[in-house]
C-alpha cells in the first residue's frame, strides 16, 4: 500500500468516526462572506454559550456553502443525528439556538434551513439541498465547500482527495491531455478557450523548462467565485494545478492571487505545506519520479493583471502591462519559457474529471459548453450568493428559481463583469453558454451575474463600468487609454442632461474602434456595457438626451424628489433616513422635502414602503 493509499484509508476511517462522533459538532461558515456578516463574533458567542451550558462540543470552520444572503450559517450535529443547518445566526441568536438543542432537546424552527446528510432521525427537518436556492444546482466544483474543514487535508483525502492526481500520474502527460480533451472542458476565466488545446500547444514546445500559473486575480466588481472556492476547498485547486503541470511537462507552478484575499492566501499556504508533507509536491510526487513545486505570488489588485501577459509581467517584477502577441504564452511566457495560465475554476474541475472520467463530465452542459459553471449571483435579487449550475441553464432559472426573483420588476442581467454586457428580458429563456452570450453581445467572463431591476438607470450603469475600466486601463495602447476616457466623458454628459442625439452614434462608433483596436482583452471588451445597453435600452438614452429625464430617478441632475401627500402616512421613516434633515412634517401627517437641502441621495425613496416618494424630471430649459 502506498503512502497516499494508507493516508486515504486512515482519513476515510477518521471521517466516518468524525461523522458519527458521540461528541456534538458545531460548524461555522467562516469564509469571507460569513466573516463579513459577523461569523467570527458568532463563533466567540458559540464557545461562550457551550461553556455556560456545560456542553463538551467541538467547533469547526468550514467554507461558503452558497446562500451568502443567509450568513452567518451555523450547522450542528448532535450524536446519532444528521448535521442540521440554520441561517442568520448572529451572536444574539446563538444562545437561544444552543439552549433549545442542548437543554430543551428540541430543534428550533426559526431560521432552520435543513439537514445536510442522512445520518439519523431528522423529523420535521427538510433536506438542506432541497432549499429553493440549491434544489436546481449541480455541485461538482463546489462539492466540498461548506462541508469540509478547508484547513484539513484529512477531510479532503476522505472525500477522494488526490486520487485524481494519482490517476493522471499513472499515465503519460499525453494521456492526461486526451482526458481533458474528451471532457470538453473550456477555460472558465473569460473567453472559454479549450483547455486541452492550450495545454497541447505548450506540451509541443521543445523546452527544458515550462511553467503553469493559476490565475486567482479575480478583479470583476461583484465576483467572488474564485475566492470562495479557494477559501472552501483549496486542495481541489492545488490538485488541479498539479495535474495541469504534469500535462504540459512543467516542474514549476505559481498561484497569482491578489493580496486583498488574505484568508484565501492563508488557506493556500496551509494546503501547500500539507501537500509537501503528503508527498504530493516535491522531488518525487506520489512516488512517480516527477517533481513539482508550487509558489504563491501576491498581486496588487490591478484589474489589467487578469490578462495573461500583464499577469506574467507583474510576476517578473515589471509593471502589469500586456504585450503584443505572438509569441503566445504557450510559446514564450513567464521568463521567456513556455507557460500556460488557467483560472481557479478551470483547475478545480480537473480532479472531478480524472476521478470520474471525461464522459461523466461531458454528460453535463451543452454540446458546445460542457460541465457546470459557478456564478456569483448579486444585485437586486432576493437570494444572493455562490451558485453552480450546468451549462445551458437559462437566465430565468438562475434569476427567478435559484435567485428567488426580485422585489421590483426585472430590467436586465449583466454577465461577465465590467467587460460583459447587459441583457434584457428577451434573453431570460436563452441558455447560459459561451456561444449564446457571445451572440447577445456579452461574455461568460469568470462568472459574475448582476441582476438589475426597474430602479436601475442603464445609462448610469454603463457610465459606472466604463469609469472602472478606464481607471484600470494600463495606458499602454491609445485606443484603450484615450478611447475609454472619451466614452466616459460622453456618458457623463448624457447623465448630466447635456447630451445630444448624435452622442449615441458617437458612442457606437467609438466603442467599435476601442473594441477592435485595443491591445488586450481589457480594452477590447470595455465598450460591451455601452454597446449592449444601447442595443437593448436605447429608449433610456433617448430619454436622457431628448427629454432630459431619467426614468429610474438615478441621474441627480435630471431628477427632483417629492412626496405625494395622498400616499404619505406620516410614518417618519424617511425623516429618520435623511442624512441632511431635508424632510419635515409631524407624525401621521404628510411630509415635505425641502429641495434646497435635498442632496438626492435616494435614501427616502429606498425606505418608503408606500411609494409616496417619487422622482420627477427636472426642467432644464427653465
C-alpha positions as CSV (number, residue, x, y, z in Angstrom):
1,X,0.0,0.0,0.0
2,X,1.4,3.4,-1.0
3,X,1.7,6.3,1.4
4,X,-1.3,8.0,-0.3
5,X,-3.4,4.9,-0.1
6,X,-2.6,4.4,3.6
7,X,-3.3,8.1,4.4
8,X,-6.5,8.0,2.5
9,X,-7.7,4.8,4.2
10,X,-6.9,6.3,7.6
11,X,-8.7,9.6,6.5
12,X,-11.8,7.7,5.5
13,X,-11.9,5.9,8.8
14,X,-11.4,9.2,10.7
15,X,-14.1,10.9,8.6
16,X,-16.6,8.1,9.4
17,X,-15.7,8.4,13.1
18,X,-16.0,12.2,12.8
19,X,-19.4,11.9,11.1
20,X,-20.7,9.5,13.7
21,X,-19.0,11.0,16.8
22,X,-20.8,10.8,20.1
23,X,-19.5,14.3,20.8
24,X,-21.6,17.3,19.5
25,X,-20.1,19.1,16.5
26,X,-20.7,22.7,15.6
27,X,-19.8,24.1,12.1
28,X,-19.4,27.8,11.4
29,X,-19.4,29.2,7.8
30,X,-16.2,31.2,8.1
31,X,-15.3,32.3,4.6
32,X,-15.0,36.0,3.8
33,X,-18.8,36.3,3.2
34,X,-19.5,34.7,6.6
35,X,-16.9,36.8,8.3
36,X,-18.3,40.0,6.8
37,X,-21.7,39.0,8.2
38,X,-20.2,38.5,11.7
39,X,-19.5,34.8,11.7
40,X,-16.4,35.1,13.9
41,X,-18.4,37.1,16.5
42,X,-20.9,34.2,16.4
43,X,-18.1,31.8,16.9
44,X,-16.9,33.5,20.0
45,X,-20.5,33.5,21.4
46,X,-20.9,29.8,20.5
47,X,-17.9,28.9,22.5
48,X,-19.0,31.0,25.4
49,X,-22.6,29.6,25.3
50,X,-21.3,26.0,25.1
51,X,-19.1,26.6,28.2
52,X,-22.1,28.1,30.1
53,X,-24.2,25.1,29.2
54,X,-21.5,22.7,30.1
55,X,-21.6,21.1,26.7
56,X,-18.4,19.4,25.5
57,X,-18.6,20.1,21.8
58,X,-16.0,20.9,19.1
59,X,-16.4,23.9,16.8
60,X,-15.2,23.7,13.2
61,X,-14.6,26.2,10.5
62,X,-16.0,25.5,7.0
63,X,-16.2,27.4,3.8
64,X,-19.0,29.1,1.9
65,X,-21.8,26.6,1.0
66,X,-23.6,29.1,-1.2
67,X,-26.5,31.1,0.2
68,X,-24.5,34.2,1.3
69,X,-27.6,36.2,2.0
70,X,-28.3,33.9,5.0
71,X,-24.9,34.3,6.6
72,X,-23.8,33.7,9.3
73,X,-24.6,30.0,8.8
74,X,-24.2,27.6,11.7
75,X,-24.6,23.8,11.5
76,X,-24.9,21.4,14.5
77,X,-24.6,17.7,14.6
78,X,-25.9,16.0,17.7
79,X,-24.8,12.5,18.4
80,X,-26.7,10.0,16.3
81,X,-28.3,12.6,14.1
82,X,-27.7,14.4,10.8
83,X,-25.9,17.7,10.5
84,X,-28.6,20.4,10.6
85,X,-28.1,24.0,9.3
86,X,-29.5,27.3,10.4
87,X,-29.1,30.7,8.8
88,X,-28.7,34.3,10.1
89,X,-27.3,33.0,13.4
90,X,-26.0,36.3,14.8
91,X,-24.4,36.4,18.2
92,X,-27.8,37.4,19.7
93,X,-29.4,34.2,18.3
94,X,-26.6,31.8,19.4
95,X,-27.8,31.4,23.0
96,X,-31.4,30.5,22.0
97,X,-30.3,28.1,19.4
98,X,-27.9,26.1,21.6
99,X,-30.2,26.2,24.6
100,X,-33.0,24.7,22.5
101,X,-30.8,22.0,21.2
102,X,-28.9,21.0,24.4
103,X,-31.3,21.9,27.2
104,X,-34.8,21.7,25.8
105,X,-33.7,19.0,23.3
106,X,-35.8,20.5,20.5
107,X,-34.9,21.5,17.0
108,X,-35.6,25.3,16.6
109,X,-37.7,26.0,13.5
110,X,-36.7,29.7,13.3
111,X,-34.0,30.2,10.7
112,X,-33.9,26.4,10.1
113,X,-32.5,25.5,6.6
114,X,-32.3,21.7,6.7
115,X,-30.2,18.7,7.2
116,X,-27.1,18.1,5.1
117,X,-26.9,14.3,5.3
118,X,-28.9,11.2,6.4
119,X,-27.1,10.0,9.5
120,X,-30.0,9.7,11.8
121,X,-33.6,10.8,12.5
122,X,-34.5,14.3,11.2
123,X,-38.2,14.5,11.9
124,X,-39.8,17.8,10.6
125,X,-36.4,18.9,9.2
126,X,-36.3,19.4,5.4
127,X,-33.3,18.5,3.4
128,X,-30.8,21.4,3.1
129,X,-30.2,20.8,-0.6
130,X,-33.9,21.0,-1.3
131,X,-33.9,24.7,-0.4
132,X,-35.2,26.7,-3.4
133,X,-31.7,28.3,-3.9
134,X,-30.0,24.9,-4.0
135,X,-32.5,22.5,-5.5
136,X,-31.7,23.3,-9.1
137,X,-28.0,23.5,-8.6
138,X,-25.5,20.7,-9.5
139,X,-22.5,20.9,-7.2
140,X,-19.4,19.5,-8.8
141,X,-16.7,22.1,-8.3
142,X,-18.4,23.2,-5.0
143,X,-18.9,19.7,-3.7
144,X,-16.7,20.2,-0.7
145,X,-17.3,23.8,0.0
146,X,-19.2,24.3,3.3
147,X,-18.9,20.6,4.0
148,X,-15.2,20.0,5.0
149,X,-12.8,21.9,7.1
150,X,-10.6,23.6,4.4
151,X,-7.6,23.5,6.6
152,X,-7.7,19.7,6.9
153,X,-6.1,17.6,4.3
154,X,-7.5,14.6,6.0
155,X,-11.0,15.8,5.3
156,X,-10.0,16.3,1.6
157,X,-8.4,12.8,1.4
158,X,-11.5,11.2,3.0
159,X,-13.6,12.6,0.0
160,X,-11.3,11.0,-2.6
161,X,-8.7,13.8,-2.5
162,X,-5.6,13.3,-4.6
163,X,-7.0,10.2,-6.2
164,X,-7.2,12.2,-9.5
165,X,-3.6,13.2,-9.4
166,X,-2.6,9.6,-8.8
167,X,-4.7,8.6,-11.8
168,X,-3.1,11.2,-14.0
169,X,0.4,10.2,-12.9
170,X,-0.4,6.6,-13.8
171,X,-0.5,7.5,-17.4
172,X,1.6,9.7,-19.7
173,X,1.2,13.5,-20.0
174,X,-0.2,13.0,-23.4
175,X,-2.9,10.7,-21.9
176,X,-3.8,13.5,-19.4
177,X,-4.3,15.9,-22.3
178,X,-6.5,13.4,-24.1
179,X,-8.7,13.1,-20.9
180,X,-9.2,16.8,-20.8
181,X,-9.9,16.9,-24.5
182,X,-12.6,14.2,-24.2
183,X,-14.2,16.1,-21.3
184,X,-14.8,19.2,-23.4
185,X,-13.6,21.5,-20.6
186,X,-13.1,25.1,-21.6
187,X,-11.3,27.8,-19.7
188,X,-13.6,29.3,-17.0
189,X,-11.7,32.6,-16.8
190,X,-13.2,34.5,-19.7
191,X,-13.2,33.6,-23.4
192,X,-13.7,29.8,-23.0
193,X,-10.6,28.6,-24.9
194,X,-10.4,24.8,-25.0
195,X,-8.3,23.8,-22.1
196,X,-6.7,20.8,-23.8
197,X,-5.6,22.8,-26.8
198,X,-3.8,25.4,-24.6
199,X,-2.0,22.5,-22.8
200,X,-1.2,20.8,-26.1
201,X,0.4,23.9,-27.6
202,X,2.6,24.2,-24.6
203,X,3.4,20.5,-24.5
204,X,4.6,20.6,-28.1
205,X,7.1,23.3,-27.3
206,X,10.7,21.9,-27.1
207,X,12.0,23.4,-23.9
208,X,13.6,22.1,-20.8
209,X,11.7,24.5,-18.5
210,X,8.0,25.1,-18.5
211,X,5.7,26.9,-16.1
212,X,2.0,26.6,-15.2
213,X,0.2,29.5,-13.5
214,X,-3.1,29.6,-11.6
215,X,-4.8,32.9,-12.2
216,X,-6.6,33.9,-9.0
217,X,-6.5,37.6,-9.7
218,X,-10.3,37.9,-9.5
219,X,-10.9,41.6,-10.3
220,X,-14.5,41.9,-11.5
221,X,-16.7,44.0,-9.3
222,X,-19.3,41.6,-7.7
223,X,-17.3,38.5,-8.5
224,X,-16.3,36.1,-5.6
225,X,-16.3,32.6,-7.1
226,X,-12.6,32.0,-7.2
227,X,-12.1,33.5,-3.7
228,X,-14.9,31.3,-2.2
229,X,-13.6,28.2,-3.9
230,X,-10.1,28.7,-2.6
231,X,-11.3,29.5,0.9
232,X,-13.7,26.5,1.0
233,X,-11.6,23.8,-0.9
234,X,-8.0,24.9,-1.5
235,X,-6.8,21.3,-2.2
236,X,-9.1,20.9,-5.2
237,X,-7.5,23.9,-6.8
238,X,-4.0,22.7,-6.0
239,X,-4.6,19.1,-7.1
240,X,-5.9,20.5,-10.4
241,X,-2.8,22.7,-10.7
242,X,-0.6,19.7,-10.2
243,X,-2.4,17.8,-12.9
244,X,-2.1,20.7,-15.3
245,X,1.7,20.9,-14.6
246,X,2.1,17.2,-15.3
247,X,0.1,17.5,-18.5
248,X,2.4,20.2,-20.0
249,X,5.6,18.8,-18.6
250,X,6.2,21.6,-16.1
251,X,8.1,21.3,-12.8
252,X,7.2,24.8,-11.5
253,X,3.7,26.2,-10.7
254,X,2.7,29.6,-9.5
255,X,-0.5,30.9,-8.0
256,X,-1.1,34.6,-8.8
257,X,-3.6,35.9,-6.3
258,X,-4.5,39.4,-5.2
259,X,-3.2,40.5,-1.8
260,X,-6.8,41.6,-0.9
261,X,-7.6,37.9,-0.4
262,X,-5.7,37.2,2.9
263,X,-7.9,34.3,4.0
264,X,-7.6,32.6,0.7
265,X,-3.8,33.1,0.7
266,X,-3.6,31.7,4.3
267,X,-5.5,28.6,3.3
268,X,-3.4,28.0,0.2
269,X,-0.2,28.2,2.3
270,X,-1.6,25.7,4.7
271,X,-2.7,23.4,2.0
272,X,0.7,23.6,0.1
273,X,2.6,22.7,3.2
274,X,0.3,19.7,3.7
275,X,0.9,18.6,0.1
276,X,4.6,18.6,0.7
277,X,4.1,16.6,3.8
278,X,1.9,14.1,2.0
279,X,4.4,13.7,-0.9
280,X,2.0,15.3,-3.4
281,X,4.7,18.0,-4.0
282,X,8.5,17.9,-4.1
283,X,11.1,15.8,-5.9
284,X,9.1,12.6,-6.2
285,X,5.4,13.4,-6.4
286,X,3.4,10.4,-5.1
287,X,6.3,8.1,-6.0
288,X,6.1,8.9,-9.7
289,X,9.6,10.2,-10.2
290,X,8.2,13.5,-11.4
291,X,8.9,16.7,-9.4
292,X,6.8,19.8,-8.8
293,X,7.0,22.9,-6.6
294,X,4.2,25.4,-6.1
295,X,4.7,29.0,-5.0
296,X,2.4,31.9,-4.3
297,X,2.8,35.4,-5.9
298,X,0.6,38.2,-4.5
299,X,-0.6,40.8,-6.8
300,X,-1.5,44.4,-6.0
301,X,-5.1,44.1,-7.4
302,X,-4.7,45.7,-10.8
303,X,-7.7,44.6,-13.0
304,X,-5.5,44.5,-16.1
305,X,-3.4,41.8,-14.5
306,X,-6.2,39.4,-15.2
307,X,-4.8,39.5,-18.8
308,X,-2.2,36.7,-19.3
309,X,0.8,38.8,-20.5
310,X,0.1,41.6,-17.9
311,X,-0.1,39.0,-15.2
312,X,3.3,37.5,-16.2
313,X,4.9,41.0,-16.3
314,X,3.7,41.5,-12.8
315,X,5.3,38.2,-11.6
316,X,8.5,39.2,-13.3
317,X,8.6,42.4,-11.2
318,X,7.6,44.7,-14.0
319,X,4.5,47.0,-14.3
320,X,1.5,44.9,-15.2
321,X,1.0,45.8,-18.9
322,X,0.1,43.5,-21.8
323,X,2.3,42.8,-24.7
324,X,1.7,42.2,-28.3
325,X,1.1,38.5,-29.3
326,X,2.5,36.4,-30.9
327,X,4.5,34.9,-29.4
328,X,1.8,33.5,-27.2
329,X,2.5,32.4,-23.6
330,X,2.5,28.8,-24.6
331,X,5.5,29.6,-26.8
332,X,7.2,32.3,-24.7
333,X,5.7,33.2,-21.5
334,X,7.0,33.8,-17.9
335,X,10.7,34.5,-18.0
336,X,10.6,33.6,-21.7
337,X,9.7,29.9,-21.2
338,X,6.6,28.1,-22.4
339,X,3.7,28.9,-20.0
340,X,0.1,28.1,-19.6
341,X,-2.3,30.1,-17.4
342,X,-5.6,28.6,-16.1
343,X,-8.0,30.2,-13.8
344,X,-9.1,28.8,-10.4
345,X,-12.3,27.2,-11.5
346,X,-10.8,25.6,-14.6
347,X,-8.2,23.8,-12.4
348,X,-10.8,22.9,-9.7
349,X,-12.7,21.0,-12.4
350,X,-9.8,18.6,-13.1
351,X,-10.0,16.4,-10.0
352,X,-13.6,15.6,-10.8
353,X,-12.8,14.8,-14.5
354,X,-9.9,12.5,-13.7
355,X,-11.6,10.8,-10.8
356,X,-15.0,10.2,-12.5
357,X,-13.9,10.1,-16.2
358,X,-14.3,12.6,-19.1
359,X,-17.5,11.1,-20.3
360,X,-19.1,11.6,-16.9
361,X,-18.2,15.3,-17.0
362,X,-19.2,15.8,-20.6
363,X,-22.7,14.5,-19.6
364,X,-23.3,17.9,-18.0
365,X,-23.9,21.0,-20.0
366,X,-24.4,21.5,-23.8
367,X,-22.7,20.3,-26.9
368,X,-20.5,23.4,-27.1
369,X,-20.2,24.2,-23.4
370,X,-19.6,21.1,-21.2
371,X,-19.8,20.8,-17.5
372,X,-21.1,23.2,-14.9
373,X,-20.3,26.9,-14.2
374,X,-20.1,28.7,-10.9
375,X,-21.6,32.2,-10.6
376,X,-21.7,34.9,-8.0
377,X,-25.3,35.9,-8.0
378,X,-25.7,39.5,-6.8
379,X,-27.7,42.7,-7.4
380,X,-31.4,43.2,-6.9
381,X,-32.2,39.6,-6.5
382,X,-33.8,38.1,-3.3
383,X,-31.2,35.3,-2.8
384,X,-27.6,36.4,-3.4
385,X,-24.7,34.0,-3.1
386,X,-22.4,31.5,-4.8
387,X,-24.2,29.0,-7.1
388,X,-23.2,26.3,-9.6
389,X,-25.4,25.2,-12.5
390,X,-25.0,23.0,-15.6
391,X,-24.0,25.0,-18.7
392,X,-27.2,25.6,-20.7
393,X,-29.3,26.6,-17.7
394,X,-31.4,29.6,-18.6
395,X,-31.1,33.0,-17.1
396,X,-34.7,32.8,-16.0
397,X,-33.9,29.7,-13.9
398,X,-31.0,31.4,-12.3
399,X,-32.7,34.7,-11.5
400,X,-36.2,33.6,-10.6
401,X,-35.9,30.0,-9.4
402,X,-32.5,30.0,-7.8
403,X,-32.3,33.7,-7.0
404,X,-36.0,33.9,-6.0
405,X,-36.7,36.9,-8.3
406,X,-36.8,40.4,-7.1
407,X,-38.9,42.9,-5.2
408,X,-39.3,45.3,-8.2
409,X,-39.8,44.5,-11.9
410,X,-36.8,42.8,-13.7
411,X,-34.9,45.0,-16.1
412,X,-31.7,43.3,-17.0
413,X,-28.9,40.9,-16.0
414,X,-25.3,41.8,-16.5
415,X,-22.9,38.9,-17.2
416,X,-19.2,38.9,-17.4
417,X,-18.3,41.7,-15.0
418,X,-17.3,45.2,-16.3
419,X,-16.3,43.6,-19.6
420,X,-19.7,41.9,-20.1
421,X,-23.0,43.1,-21.5
422,X,-26.5,43.8,-20.1
423,X,-29.2,41.5,-21.4
424,X,-32.9,42.4,-21.3
425,X,-35.9,40.2,-20.7
426,X,-35.9,38.7,-24.2
427,X,-32.8,36.7,-23.2
428,X,-34.2,35.3,-19.9
429,X,-35.1,32.0,-21.6
430,X,-31.8,31.7,-23.5
431,X,-29.3,29.1,-22.2
432,X,-26.2,30.3,-20.4
433,X,-23.3,29.1,-22.6
434,X,-20.4,30.7,-24.4
435,X,-22.0,30.9,-27.9
436,X,-25.3,32.3,-26.7
437,X,-23.8,35.1,-24.6
438,X,-21.4,36.0,-27.4
439,X,-24.3,36.3,-29.9
440,X,-26.0,38.6,-27.4
441,X,-23.0,40.9,-27.2
442,X,-21.9,39.7,-23.8
443,X,-19.4,37.2,-22.4
444,X,-19.3,34.5,-19.8
445,X,-16.3,36.1,-18.1
446,X,-15.3,34.5,-14.9
447,X,-18.9,34.2,-13.8
448,X,-20.3,37.4,-12.3
449,X,-24.1,37.8,-12.6
450,X,-25.6,41.1,-11.5
451,X,-29.4,41.3,-11.6
452,X,-30.9,44.7,-12.2
453,X,-34.4,45.9,-11.6
454,X,-36.5,48.9,-12.6
455,X,-34.7,51.2,-10.3
456,X,-31.5,50.9,-12.4
457,X,-30.6,53.5,-14.9
458,X,-28.8,51.7,-17.7
459,X,-27.0,54.8,-18.9
460,X,-25.6,55.4,-15.4
461,X,-24.7,51.7,-15.2
462,X,-22.7,51.9,-18.4
463,X,-21.0,55.0,-17.1
464,X,-20.1,53.2,-13.9
465,X,-18.5,50.3,-15.6
466,X,-16.7,52.5,-18.2
467,X,-15.3,54.6,-15.3
468,X,-14.0,51.4,-13.8
469,X,-12.3,50.0,-16.9
470,X,-10.9,53.5,-17.8
471,X,-9.4,53.8,-14.3
472,X,-7.9,50.3,-14.6
473,X,-6.5,50.7,-18.1
474,X,-2.7,50.4,-18.0
475,X,-2.5,53.1,-20.7
476,X,-0.1,51.3,-23.0
477,X,-2.3,51.5,-26.1
478,X,-4.0,54.6,-27.4
479,X,-7.4,53.1,-28.2
480,X,-8.0,52.0,-24.7
481,X,-6.2,54.8,-22.9
482,X,-7.9,57.6,-24.9
483,X,-11.0,55.9,-26.2
484,X,-12.3,54.8,-22.8
485,X,-11.8,58.3,-21.5
486,X,-13.9,59.8,-24.3
487,X,-16.6,57.2,-23.8
488,X,-16.8,58.1,-20.1
489,X,-16.9,61.8,-21.0
490,X,-19.8,61.3,-23.4
491,X,-21.7,59.2,-20.8
492,X,-21.1,61.8,-18.1
493,X,-22.5,64.5,-20.3
494,X,-25.6,62.4,-21.1
495,X,-26.2,61.7,-17.4
496,X,-25.9,65.4,-16.6
497,X,-28.6,66.2,-19.1
498,X,-26.3,67.8,-21.6
499,X,-26.2,65.0,-24.2
500,X,-27.2,65.2,-27.8
501,X,-28.9,62.7,-30.1
502,X,-25.7,62.3,-32.1
503,X,-23.9,61.2,-29.0
504,X,-25.5,57.8,-29.4
505,X,-23.8,57.3,-32.7
506,X,-20.6,58.6,-31.3
507,X,-20.7,56.0,-28.6
508,X,-21.3,53.2,-31.1
509,X,-18.6,54.3,-33.4
510,X,-16.0,54.9,-30.7
511,X,-16.9,51.7,-28.9
512,X,-16.4,49.8,-32.1
513,X,-12.9,51.3,-32.6
514,X,-11.9,50.7,-29.0
515,X,-13.1,47.1,-29.1
516,X,-11.3,46.3,-32.4
517,X,-8.0,48.2,-31.9
518,X,-7.1,47.7,-28.3
519,X,-4.1,45.6,-27.4
520,X,-5.6,43.4,-24.8
521,X,-8.9,42.0,-23.5
522,X,-9.5,44.9,-21.1
523,X,-9.8,47.4,-23.9
524,X,-11.4,45.1,-26.4
525,X,-14.3,44.3,-24.1
526,X,-14.5,47.7,-22.3
527,X,-17.2,49.0,-24.6
528,X,-19.5,46.0,-24.0
529,X,-21.7,47.6,-21.3
530,X,-22.2,50.7,-23.6
531,X,-22.9,48.7,-26.8
532,X,-25.3,46.3,-25.1
533,X,-27.3,48.9,-23.3
534,X,-27.5,51.0,-26.5
535,X,-28.8,47.9,-28.2
536,X,-31.4,46.8,-25.6
537,X,-32.2,50.0,-23.8
538,X,-31.8,52.7,-26.4
539,X,-35.0,54.3,-25.2
540,X,-33.3,55.3,-21.9
541,X,-30.5,57.0,-23.8
542,X,-33.1,58.8,-25.9
543,X,-35.0,59.9,-22.7
544,X,-31.8,61.4,-21.4
545,X,-30.7,63.3,-24.5
546,X,-34.2,64.3,-25.9
547,X,-36.4,64.6,-22.9
548,X,-33.7,65.2,-20.2
549,X,-35.3,62.6,-18.0
550,X,-34.1,59.6,-16.0
551,X,-37.0,57.1,-15.5
552,X,-35.1,55.3,-12.8
553,X,-34.5,58.6,-10.8
554,X,-30.8,57.9,-10.6
555,X,-29.1,60.7,-12.5
556,X,-29.1,63.5,-9.9
557,X,-29.1,66.4,-12.5
558,X,-32.2,65.1,-14.1
559,X,-34.4,64.4,-11.0
560,X,-36.1,66.1,-8.1
561,X,-37.7,64.1,-5.3
562,X,-41.0,65.0,-3.8
563,X,-43.6,63.4,-1.5
564,X,-47.2,62.6,-2.7
565,X,-49.4,63.8,0.2
566,X,-52.2,61.3,-0.6
567,X,-49.8,58.4,-0.2
568,X,-47.8,59.6,2.7
569,X,-48.8,58.1,6.1
570,X,-46.5,60.3,8.1
571,X,-44.6,57.3,9.5
572,X,-41.4,59.3,9.6
573,X,-39.2,56.5,8.3
574,X,-38.0,58.9,5.6
575,X,-37.3,61.6,8.1
576,X,-35.0,59.3,10.1
577,X,-33.2,58.2,6.9
578,X,-32.4,61.6,5.5
579,X,-28.8,62.5,6.2
580,X,-29.3,66.3,5.8
581,X,-32.7,66.8,7.5
582,X,-34.3,67.8,4.3
583,X,-37.7,66.1,5.2
584,X,-40.1,67.7,7.7
585,X,-43.6,67.0,8.9
586,X,-45.3,65.9,12.1
587,X,-46.1,62.2,12.7
588,X,-49.2,60.9,10.9
589,X,-49.3,63.9,8.6
590,X,-47.9,64.2,5.1
591,X,-44.2,65.2,5.0
592,X,-42.4,67.6,2.7
593,X,-39.0,67.6,1.1
594,X,-37.0,70.8,1.0
595,X,-35.4,70.8,-2.5
596,X,-32.8,73.4,-1.4
597,X,-31.5,70.9,1.2
598,X,-32.0,67.7,-0.7
599,X,-28.8,66.1,-1.9
600,X,-30.7,63.5,-4.0
601,X,-29.2,60.5,-2.2
602,X,-32.4,58.4,-2.7
603,X,-32.4,57.3,0.9
604,X,-36.1,58.4,1.3
605,X,-37.0,56.8,-2.0
606,X,-35.5,53.5,-0.9
607,X,-37.1,53.2,2.5
608,X,-40.6,54.4,1.7
609,X,-43.0,51.3,1.8
610,X,-46.0,53.3,0.5
611,X,-44.5,54.6,-2.8
612,X,-45.1,58.1,-1.5
613,X,-41.6,59.3,-2.6
614,X,-41.2,59.9,-6.3
615,X,-38.6,61.3,-8.6
616,X,-39.8,63.9,-11.1
617,X,-37.9,65.2,-14.1
618,X,-36.1,68.5,-13.8
619,X,-37.0,71.1,-16.3
620,X,-33.5,72.0,-17.7
621,X,-35.0,74.6,-20.2
622,X,-36.1,77.0,-17.4
